[in-house]
Amino acid sequence: MKKKDNAKIFWYLTAIGFIVLFILILLSSVLDVGDRLRGVLIYGVPVLEYAFYVIVVILIYILLIRPINIIVFSPSFSIETTLDENHKKNYALYKRVAKRLLKAEGLSDDTKLDLTNALGDYESLREALHKAFNGDIKKIINKTIQKNAKTVMVSTAISQNGRLDFFTVIVVNIKMIKEIVQLCGFRPNFRKLAKLTINVFSTALIAEGLEDLDLSEVLPQSTLQTISELPLVKPLMSSVTGGISNAILTLRIGIVTRKFLFTDATEITKEKLRRDALVEAASMLPAVIGDAAISIPKKFINIFKKTEKNNEKVSQ
């Protein structure tokens, strides 16, 4: 018991350390930009600097504080508890989760009917929830993970800025975890949330230095060949390398989040969790790259179009 408590304390303290590190990095970046804007005065007042700080506070609330609030204040339990005969005390929680699932989009009519009919009976509701989570909900979560991985890939491929990639990865991954929690109707326990926090910030720190990564060291040759054959991707290979690497890491975090929700910590080892998450992330990657391959060229084209329009306005 003492060993288990020490492990919890370790994960909590490590997570807090990463959060403090992120706050310091964010504060440093914000103050640096604010310092540059301080020289722009309007009637002797640094209006742009003050406006920038206000915008930053609003964005932090919308992109970070609000999603984290949703995650933390969601109910917590594991899918495995829906199979435990000794958890009738969770019946009210099951009903709450089931009602939230019924409001979610993407559930099949059969799943909704099963959940609705099972609301009045503990045993039936337990079985209906287990079936729903491992069926429709799992498919929806996987689509959500792939969508956010695509966002990370496109955004970091275009930005080509390590610090911007750092913040993009954090914001998108927190958003992804929030969406998964909302889809399930509950969150992982605090120890698992601490592990996810470490995963997210570690991934973000890695994202700062991925521009020079050699994909041949990460992906199998067959996957690289598939990527090179995609239309318009080969000419942009140097730009999308970091994006693909970040997408892999985002896929892994999403899969780990789902596994934390769908399995009991006592039923899965850390090594198996990592291995299964990487294998599944690799299987999802081609679909993510395919979707992103359509978006990235369009983004670059739009950037050039905007540049041309600005040049025309200047010349006029």
C-alpha positions in Angstrom: 0.0 0.0 0.0 2.8 2.4 0.9 4.6 1.6 -2.4 1.4 2.4 -4.3 1.0 5.7 -2.5 4.6 6.6 -3.2 4.0 5.9 -6.9 1.0 8.2 -6.9 3.0 11.0 -5.2 5.8 10.5 -7.8 3.4 10.9 -10.7 1.6 13.9 -9.1 4.9 15.7 -8.3 6.3 15.0 -11.8 3.1 16.3 -13.4 3.1 19.4 -11.3 6.8 19.9 -12.3 5.9 19.8 -16.0 3.0 22.2 -15.5 5.3 24.6 -13.7 7.8 24.3 -16.6 5.0 25.0 -19.1 3.8 28.1 -17.2 7.4 29.4 -17.1 7.9 28.8 -20.9 4.5 30.4 -21.6 5.2 33.4 -19.4 8.6 33.9 -20.9 7.2 33.8 -24.5 4.3 36.2 -23.6 6.6 38.7 -21.8 9.0 38.6 -24.7 6.4 39.5 -27.2 4.9 42.0 -24.9 8.3 43.7 -24.5 8.6 44.0 -28.2 5.2 45.6 -28.4 6.0 48.1 -25.6 7.8 50.3 -28.0 4.6 50.9 -30.1 2.9 53.8 -28.4 -0.4 55.4 -29.1 -0.8 58.8 -27.5 2.1 57.8 -25.2 0.4 54.5 -24.0 1.6 51.0 -25.0 -1.9 50.0 -26.2 -0.8 47.1 -28.3 1.1 45.6 -25.4 -2.0 45.8 -23.1 -4.3 44.5 -25.9 -1.9 41.6 -26.5 -2.0 40.6 -22.8 -5.8 40.7 -22.8 -5.9 38.5 -25.9 -3.5 36.0 -24.3 -5.6 35.7 -21.1 -8.7 35.1 -23.2 -7.0 32.5 -25.3 -5.5 30.7 -22.2 -9.0 30.5 -20.7 -10.6 29.2 -23.9 -7.8 26.8 -25.1 -6.4 25.6 -21.8 -8.3 26.4 -18.6 -11.8 25.6 -19.8 -10.9 22.2 -21.4 -8.9 21.3 -18.3 -11.8 22.3 -16.1 -14.1 20.0 -18.1 -11.7 17.1 -17.8 -11.0 17.4 -14.1 -14.7 17.9 -13.0 -16.0 14.9 -15.0 -16.8 11.8 -13.0 -14.1 9.1 -12.8 -14.2 5.3 -13.1 -12.9 2.6 -15.4 -14.8 0.6 -18.0 -13.7 -2.5 -16.1 -15.9 -1.5 -13.1 -18.9 -2.0 -15.4 -18.1 -5.7 -15.2 -17.5 -5.8 -11.4 -20.4 -7.5 -9.5 -19.5 -5.5 -6.3 -20.1 -2.0 -7.6 -23.8 -1.4 -7.4 -23.0 1.8 -5.5 -22.0 3.1 -9.0 -25.5 2.6 -10.4 -26.3 6.4 -10.2 -23.0 7.1 -11.9 -23.7 4.6 -14.7 -27.1 6.2 -15.3 -25.5 9.7 -15.4 -22.9 8.4 -18.0 -25.5 6.6 -20.0 -27.7 9.7 -20.3 -24.7 11.7 -21.4 -23.9 9.1 -24.0 -27.4 9.2 -25.4 -26.9 12.9 -26.2 -23.7 12.2 -28.1 -23.6 12.1 -31.9 -22.5 9.0 -33.8 -24.2 6.3 -31.7 -26.1 3.7 -33.6 -29.9 3.4 -33.1 -29.4 -0.1 -31.6 -26.9 1.2 -29.1 -29.2 4.0 -28.1 -32.1 1.6 -27.7 -30.1 -0.7 -25.6 -29.0 2.1 -23.3 -32.5 3.5 -23.0 -34.1 0.2 -22.2 -31.3 -0.6 -19.6 -31.6 2.6 -17.6 -34.1 1.0 -15.1 -32.0 -2.1 -14.3 -28.4 -2.2 -12.9 -27.3 -5.4 -14.5 -28.7 -4.6 -17.9 -27.2 -1.1 -17.8 -23.8 -2.4 -16.8 -23.8 -4.8 -19.8 -25.2 -2.1 -22.2 -22.5 0.4 -21.2 -19.7 -2.2 -21.7 -21.0 -3.0 -25.1 -21.4 0.6 -26.1 -17.9 1.6 -25.0 -16.2 -1.2 -26.8 -18.4 -0.7 -29.9 -19.6 2.6 -31.2 -17.8 4.8 -28.6 -14.4 3.3 -29.4 -14.9 3.9 -33.1 -15.9 7.5 -32.5 -12.9 8.1 -30.2 -10.6 6.7 -32.8 -12.0 9.1 -35.4 -11.5 12.0 -32.8 -7.9 10.9 -32.3 -7.1 10.8 -36.0 -8.8 14.2 -36.5 -6.6 15.9 -33.8 -3.5 14.1 -35.1 -4.2 15.5 -38.5 -4.6 19.0 -37.0 -1.2 18.7 -35.3 0.4 17.4 -38.4 -0.9 20.2 -40.7 -0.3 23.0 -38.1 3.3 22.0 -37.2 4.2 21.2 -40.8 3.3 24.7 -41.8 4.5 26.7 -38.8 8.2 25.4 -38.9 8.7 27.2 -35.6 9.7 25.1 -32.6 8.1 27.3 -29.9 4.9 27.6 -31.9 4.8 23.8 -32.4 5.3 23.4 -28.6 2.1 25.4 -27.8 0.2 23.9 -30.7 0.9 20.3 -29.5 -0.2 21.1 -25.9 -3.4 22.9 -26.9 -4.5 20.3 -29.5 -3.7 17.3 -27.2 -5.6 18.8 -24.2 -8.5 19.5 -26.6 -8.3 15.9 -27.7 -8.3 14.5 -24.2 -11.3 16.8 -23.4 -13.2 15.5 -26.4 -12.5 11.9 -25.4 -13.7 12.5 -21.9 -16.9 14.2 -23.2 -17.5 11.3 -25.5 -17.2 8.8 -22.7 -18.9 10.8 -20.0 -16.1 10.3 -17.5 -12.3 10.8 -17.1 -9.3 8.7 -16.0 -8.4 8.8 -12.3 -6.0 11.5 -11.1 -3.0 9.2 -11.2 -3.6 8.5 -14.9 -4.3 12.1 -15.6 -0.9 12.9 -14.1 0.6 10.4 -16.5 -1.2 11.9 -19.4 0.0 15.4 -18.4 3.6 14.1 -18.5 2.9 12.5 -21.9 1.5 15.7 -23.3 4.2 18.0 -22.1 7.0 15.5 -23.0 5.5 15.4 -26.5 5.4 19.2 -26.7 9.0 19.5 -25.7 10.0 16.9 -28.3 8.0 18.8 -30.9 10.4 21.8 -30.5 13.3 19.9 -32.0 11.7 17.7 -34.6 12.5 19.7 -37.7 15.7 17.8 -38.4 14.3 14.4 -37.6 15.0 11.6 -40.1 11.8 9.7 -40.7 13.7 6.6 -41.8 14.7 6.3 -38.1 11.0 6.3 -37.0 8.9 4.8 -39.7 9.2 1.5 -41.6 10.3 1.6 -45.2 6.9 0.5 -46.5 5.2 3.5 -44.8 7.8 5.9 -46.1 7.2 4.6 -49.6 3.4 5.1 -49.2 4.0 8.6 -48.0 6.3 9.5 -51.0 3.6 8.2 -53.5 0.9 10.5 -52.1 0.1 13.4 -54.5 1.9 16.7 -53.7 3.5 15.3 -50.5 6.9 14.3 -51.9 7.9 17.9 -52.9 7.0 19.1 -49.4 8.7 16.2 -47.6 11.1 18.5 -45.7 8.2 20.6 -44.3 5.9 17.7 -43.3 8.6 15.6 -41.6 8.1 17.3 -38.2 4.4 17.3 -38.7 4.3 13.5 -39.3 6.4 12.9 -36.2 4.1 15.1 -34.1 1.1 13.3 -35.5 2.6 9.9 -34.4 3.0 11.3 -30.8 -0.5 12.7 -30.8 -2.0 9.4 -31.9 -0.1 7.7 -29.2 -1.4 10.1 -26.5 -5.0 9.7 -27.8 -4.7 5.9 -27.7 -3.2 5.9 -24.2 -6.1 8.1 -23.0 -8.6 5.6 -24.5 -6.8 2.7 -22.9 -6.7 4.4 -19.5 -10.5 4.8 -19.8 -11.2 1.3 -21.2 -8.9 -0.8 -19.0 -8.1 -1.2 -15.3 -4.5 -0.2 -14.4 -4.1 -3.6 -12.6 -4.9 -5.4 -15.8 -2.3 -3.9 -18.1 1.5 -3.4 -17.7 3.3 -0.2 -18.7 5.4 -2.0 -21.3 2.3 -3.5 -22.9 0.5 -0.2 -22.9 3.4 1.5 -24.7 3.8 -1.3 -27.2 0.1 -1.6 -28.0 -0.2 2.2 -28.3 2.7 2.5 -30.7 1.4 -0.4 -32.9 -2.1 1.1 -33.1 -0.7 4.6 -33.8 1.3 3.1 -36.7 -1.8 1.5 -38.1 -3.7 4.8 -37.9 -0.9 7.0 -39.3 -1.5 6.3 -43.1 -5.1 7.5 -42.9 -4.0 10.6 -41.0 -1.3 11.3 -43.6 -3.8 10.8 -46.4 -6.2 13.3 -45.0 -3.4 15.8 -44.2 -1.9 15.4 -47.6 -5.0 17.0 -49.1 -4.9 19.9 -46.5 -1.2 20.8 -46.5 -0.9 21.8 -50.2 -4.1 23.8 -49.9 -2.7 25.7 -46.8 0.6 26.5 -48.6 -1.3 27.6 -51.7 -3.5 29.9 -49.6 -0.4 31.4 -47.9 1.1 32.2 -51.3 -2.2 33.6 -52.5 -2.4 35.9 -49.5 1.2 37.0 -50.1 0.5 37.8 -53.8 -2.6 39.8 -52.8 -0.6 41.8 -50.2 2.1 42.5 -52.8 -0.5 43.7 -55.3 -2.0 46.1 -52.7 1.4 47.5 -51.9 2.2 48.0 -55.6 -1.1 49.8 -56.1 
